[in-house]
Amino acid sequence: MQLLILLILILVIFLGSFGYMTVQYQLERQALKDEVLP
C-alpha cells in the first residue's frame, strides 16, 4: 500500500514539474514574440 502512495507521489511531482516547465517555455516564447514586435 505504501508503494502505491509513493508511486502516485512521484507521478504527481513529475507531472507538476513537467507542467511548470511547459508554462515557463510558453512564457519565454511569448516574451520573445513581444520583443520582436514593435
PyMOL commands that set and color helices and strands:
alter all, ss='L'
color gray80, all
select helices_A, chain A and resi 2-36
alter helices_A, ss='H'
color red, helices_A
deselect
rebuild
show_as cartoon
